[in-house]
């Protein structure tokens, strides 16, 4: 049971989008799938859904070959796409009824499942409102409701919390955990590492079409046992200094966030003075320096050489 990819390859003309990926997602787990833009993540999801054929290799879901039994496979899958797949001129209830009918629900069962999905996503009071009046968070929750009316065994969530407020994001994360408790396997992609660390049992990291990291959060972080994360809070950072810092002996990589630099290194104490000297030359103000343990983002940076949003 579960999802199994074995030596899967997908080419687009001269581009190798997915390069010989083998992967097993266990029944009943929340699996995080991470990769920079263009890494092959979306292509992999489309092949799992049966929306795209692989050039070679096999994909099985609950021991069914997706290429041969795509219609049977889709009945047990639910997709929460990154782009909202709802009709703004319909009410929440009408949207749910439409998608429920696509999965063959009718009569009493349809009514019960629609009401259950509304209740689960806390949209019952808004069921007769047109979607164009909904907030971004409410639309995201309805997007999830449309994917779960038929009680899918496997739910694929592609960036389900993009562009919403913290309260709505927390509600969606709790919903993912609850769906998993009710028996659904969840495949979850996100640009927010904190989300993946919070809810996922295991994580697969894809880059340039290859699976380059796989394991629990702790297993992945253990790969960086000798590496440290030096975080420097700065003001008026000059972009041209990043390359100079990257070229320091012992620096593995550098991420510039809005008001800080994150430096992955094996020699934090040794390079700290060199980094501060480089910053002082350009009058970059430093407000705080901290040495932190590697997190999932550190692992991602170490394996891919870039930030998830690059």
Phi, psi and omega in degrees: 000174182091196182246130181229125173248131181229112178052047184277131180231136174224125178243144169244098184055249183265005181257129177267101186278321177230124192245087171058052181275131171238130189198140175235126176254117188287149176299126175090008179254162170259114186249123177270131178244114186241148175182147176297167176303133179082010184279343182113004183295309182295322177299318179298316179298316181297324178289321177298321180287346184082015179272349183214135180272139174280156177283325177204168184091178182230145172235123178238139175235120186050043178068010175262131177288117184300323181294330184262335184229048185298323180293318178295321181295317184296335179294335182256005179252149171230131182245126171253097186285159178296316176279135182299126181249062180223160183258115188294333182272359175259161174281170177301315181297317180295322176298313181295320179297320180298310183288326177297321179293328177298331179267010174088008179284139181216161171056226184299319180298317179301312181299317181295316182291323177297315180295322178296318180293321177296316180294318182299321182266008177058046179239011183302317182291342182252013190297333182260009177270145176286144188296330182297345177266355183284151170286170179300320180294321179294322178295320178296320179293322177293325176303320177290316180303319181296334183273348188242004181301329183265015179052061183292146177288328182232128180242127177255120181245114183255103179053056186287350184246016182295129171072028180238167183284160183303323181295316178293323179297315180297321179297318181293319179297320177294325178296320178300313179299319182292318177300321179294319178298328180282356174118356181277138168280137183237128171254119193235125173245145181201153171268357182257105183300325181300323178297313183296317179297326184286320192246341189270137176284319177220162182224137171245133181248124181248136174211136182052037176081357182252147172276109187252353178206140181204129177157183173289167177304315182293322179296319180291318181293333180294340177294340182252032185300333181262359184255152182233160180242110179265117183250122182239118177279126187228162172231143178062043179295136178261126185301325185294345181280341183301315182294323178296320178291319179301329184277356178293142178297123179103349178274125179274314176192168182224135171246131172260114173266187185303310184232025181205161172245134173247119185245121178266124188205162171257359185225056186303312183295324183288322186271348185304313181296321179296319179294315180297325178295317179298317181293321183293331180300327183254018178058034174281125183276133179252124182256339181197147176228132178218149177251119187238157177288148177301142174242187183297326178295325176297318178299313181300315180297319181294320183283323186256341182077012181207164178286156181300327183273000179294000000 
